[in-house]
Amino acid sequence: MKEAFKKSLNIEESKASDQAAIEQLLKAIQDHPSTEEEINQQAELVEPELDPDEFITNYVAPRGIIPNFTDTYIRRNKKVQNAVKTWSYKASYYLYPKSLKGLISCIQEAEKHGKKIRAIGSKHSFSNVVACEDWFVDLSLAHPYKGRNKQQHNSTVRKVDQTATRLLQTGLDRSYHFDVPGGLKIHMLNQILCPDKPNWEPYFPASPKRLFNMGGGDVQAFAGAFSTGTHGTGGKYTTYHDTIRSLLLVASGGKAYRLEPTNGITNPQKHQDYYALHPDKPKVELLQDDNKFYAALNNMGCFGIIYSCIIEITDMAILQKVETFKTSGWTPSFKATINEQILPEDIEQEAFFSIEMNPYTVGNNPYPSLLTKRSKPVQALPTNPHARGRNVWPALFTNWGLAVDLLRIIATTGKYPKRRIVETALRALDDKRGEHETNLAYKIWNAGTGRTASIGTAIEMAFPVEQITAVVDKVIQVLSVEGQKGRAYYLNAPMAIRFARPSEAFLAINYHTYKGKKVKLWAYLEILRVHGTDQQSKKQELELFQYLQDMLLILGGRPHWGLNFGFPFTQSIIKELYPEADKWYDAFHFFNASRVFDNAFSKQLGL
C-alpha cells in the first residue's frame, strides 16, 4: 500500500520539491480517509494485551541470582529503547508488578541482590533520565482498566481503585479528585473521565470531568509525564505536577509513603484507621511534609517508583480553537504583545495560547511566519460535524505512520533549510474560512506529537516570559548561519512557544523563583527536527541540538527533564538554576537511602 500511495503522490525521494510535494501529500491524505479505528491501530494507540503465560514460560533465573518476586510478571533480557533510538538499554529483568505488594517485592529483591531498579513508562522521553543499569519496572499491568472497546471500557472503568479518595479530609469533594495509577496512559485517563465514544460510560456520570491541561500528546504513562515536568499552556494549572495533591511512592527498603503537603488532603485519622482495619494490605506511611512533597513532584525516578497519585480534576469543557497564520508574523509589534496578552489576569479563566513559527524567513519576507493558536470554552459542541473536527485531518497526518514516513522523506531531502515546507505546513492550519475546530478539551489539546516520536527529535528550554522574544531572535540568527553547513544542521519543523504558570515544585522547570526574582509566567521554547535516515546525519543533528542547548543555557534557560540530549547536568548547574535544590537533594538521600534507584543521571547530578 505504501508504494502505491507514494506512486499516487508521484514523490520520489531524490526529487521531492518543497512546497509542491507537501501540498500533494496533504491533499492525498484528505482524499484517502481512514476511520479513527484504523488510524489508532497504525499509530499503536491501543495497549497490547499481555499474556501472563508468556512471562511464566520465558522466565529463567540467571546464574547466581534467584529473586523471589511476589505478584509480578517477569521478562528476561529485554531490550528497552525510545522510539527515536536516542537511548537503548538491556534489562536483565523487566518486571510487571500486578499490585503494590508486587512493586514492594521488586524493590526489595533489587536491594537484596545489589541491583539498581527504575520505573519505565511509554519510553517517550528523549533524554536519558530513565537510564538503568539492571532492572526496569513497568506498571502497565498494575491497574485493571482496559479500553480497547466499549465492552472492556464499561466493564473496567469503575474498577480503578479509588480507596485513597475515601480517606480525604472532611469537606473535600471527592468528585474533583481521582487516584491515577502511575502506569495509566493519559489517553486512557481521558476516556475514563469523559469518553468521546457513544455509550462509553464516564467514571463520574453526573458530571464528566477532565484534566486541567494536557501536553501535546497523550501516549505517556501519567507518572512519567508529571515527574519529568510535562506541561500544557494557559489555564489555571498548566503542568501535570501542579494538579498532584497526593503521591504514593515506594522508596528504599520497599517502604511505601503517601506524600502530601503539610496541610494535605488525606485525613490522618482515617488513614490510620483504614490500615488498622486492613492488616493484610501493604503498610503505607502518611508523610505530610512540604519539603519532601515539593521535592518529589519532579524527581525523575530518583526517589523511588510512583505507584499512584491523587490529582485534582475539573468539569469537562468544550473548547473552540482559533488558528491564525501570519506571513512575516514575528514582527516587533507582535513581540511587544507577548508579555501583556498571553494570559488573563484572572487565574480562574481558562484561556490557552501558543505559537508555532518558522525558524527561517521565506522569500522577501523580512520576518519569519507564524501560527497563533488560541482556544477558549464555549457552551456546546457544534451541530455541524465539519466544524467539530475541522482540523482532524492534519492531526491524522501526524498520527498516520504512512504519512509520517513520507513527511520524513520530504523533510530530510535536499541540502538547505526547508523553509517552504514549514511555511506550507503552518499555512495549511490557518482558519481562513472561520471554521474553528470545536471539541472536547483533550481533543483540542492533542496535537498528535506522541505519534511522531519515531521520526522526530526535540529539545525544550524555559525562560521568564519577558526574555523569550530576545531568546527566539538569537536562535533565529544562529540557525540562519548553521543551516548553511548542510542538511543535518537546519530545522525542518516549526519551533513552538508555550506558556506555563509558576510552580511550587522544587525542581519544576517552571519553579516560581529564578535568580532571586519571582517569575510571573514561564515561556517554553521547543525546537524540533525530523531526523535523517543515515547515521552521519543523526550525529550532526545531535551536534546542532547540543550547540543550541549550550547557547540557551548561557542565555538563562532551564532544560526540560525529558526533552534534552546529553545535557551537562551537574550539581553546580542545578543549584544555580533552582534556588531550593538543597531541599531536593536532602529528600533524595531520605528516599533513596540504599541507592537502589541510582543511575547515570543521578550520578551526573553529583549524588
C-alpha angles and dihedrals in degrees: 000000000000094000092047091050092048089050090052088055092046090221118151119189093234095046105042109143117205111238100019093050096049092047090051090050095050092047091049092054090052090049094048103054120187129194119253089247092056092048092050092049092051091046092049091234092149118085108239118241111251118215111220090208089062091062095045097048094043094050115112118166112233118240113277095011123084107168118193102219119185124213092348136125115221138210122184129217095357119174111233121195140143121252095258091046097232086138134023133179138178113230113206085197124024105188131199108191112197096203145009088271089055093050091050089051092052093054094044092050091049090054092045092056098038095250132141119235133192138172120253125197130172093332087238098135119104092201128075097244089115095055116134132179098209129001134023127201120211115192097191092110095047094085129059099221118122121180107175095114142354094273094051092044095049093045095050107028093093095042094078101113112252098170092120092059089059089063096059126126115280111268098030113122108237091199088071095051128069129183105225119200108233093235095050112116118234093239088056092051090051091054092048094052097040120355118211094206127088116264094005108135121234118221089236102043096177093058120005113225139208144190115272089239143346140209122243094279140035104209098096127102105249098236093051092046098053097038090058095046105259110180147178128204132261131355131086095302117026101179133052093232092059091061093055114110101167136015130203103206128176109210138175115329089025088278113161120216132187100212122201140150117275091268093041130176096245119090105231093212093050089048092051094046093050094056091043088056093044107046089159091067120089107264114254118195116216108226114182104183127137096212096050094041097049090044093052097050092079104024099132091220093302096116099047139281121316109224097181144334136210110230133189112242134183141208118294115263132202108225130199116208124207117194117190124187118207122192109218087005104154092084128151090253093052092048090051091061096055097080094049108035109037097097135008119252091241104082092200090066115099106225124152126194133166139157133223116190143179110251089216139048117248126219113321095340109127094209135038118264121245144187120222119206120202129171134176137171121277129185102250147355113275117256089227106083089203091063091043092062105016093146098037093115096059088052090050088049089063093042099047111090093208093054091045090055091052092046088055091054093050096042097049101040118099137033108265138050116300094233096156095045090059091041093053094045091053094044091052090065096053115124091224093148094047093243096141116194111245123186148121110317096251091050090056093046096048108093094172093245092141092065095055093056091105093064104023135073129189147177126203133193132178130222135178104273095246089062100048101089093053090047093051091048089054092049091050090051093050094045093053088059099038093048092067091066093075144290097297090059098057131077119240100185135060122273114235131214119196132171132226134185119241119274137212093218109115098226097029112132086229096049107158099241128058128173091348096309134102113245115220095194137000124222118205119206113202118192115195138186136183099227127228128251101239128072095238092057092047091051092051092047090057089049089056092049093048090050091050091046092054091049093048091049090054088050089056105262128153112222122231109249092226100035109060139091117230092324109193096243112179133163092255092052092047092051091047093051098039121044094198095048093119090061089051091051090050091052091048091058091047097052098033098042093141092046090231090138096051118127140158090282095053091046089052087057088059095254 
